[in-house]
C-alpha cells in the first residue's frame, strides 16, 4: 500500500478478509487451513491509470508462490460523493 501511496494513488480501501484460492488452503500434516488471512484492496481509478496501478500492485505483492492473489478490473458506471453530491470520480 505504501507503493501505491508513493506513486500518487492514495485513495483506496483495505479490508482484511479470509478466503482460499484453487489450492483449497494449506495442509500441514493432518490439518488443513482453508480460511487463510488475506488483504483485499478496493481502488476506484480513471481508466488511464489502470495499467499503472496493476503494475504497482503486482510488483509489490508478487512472491511467486501460490496465494499471491488476483486483480480484477471492472468498469464503474458512476460514482457520487455523498458530502457534496458531486457526480463522477
Residue pairs with C-beta under 8 A, 6 or more apart in sequence:
1 12
1 14
1 41
3 56
3 57
3 59
3 60
4 10
4 12
4 43
4 53
4 56
4 57
4 60
7 52
7 56
9 43
9 45
9 49
9 52
9 53
9 56
11 43
11 44
12 41
12 42
12 43
13 41
13 42
13 43
14 39
14 40
14 41
15 39
15 40
15 41
15 42
16 37
16 38
16 39
16 40
17 37
17 38
17 39
17 40
18 35
18 36
18 37
18 38
19 35
19 36
19 38
20 34
20 35
20 36
21 66
21 67
21 69
21 70
23 66
23 67
24 32
24 34
25 32
25 33
25 34
25 35
25 36
26 32
26 33
26 36
27 33
36 67
38 67
38 69
41 57
43 53
44 76
44 79
44 89
45 53
45 89
46 89
50 73
54 71
54 73
57 71
58 71
61 68
61 69
62 68
76 89
78 87
78 88
79 87
79 88
79 89
80 86
80 87
81 87
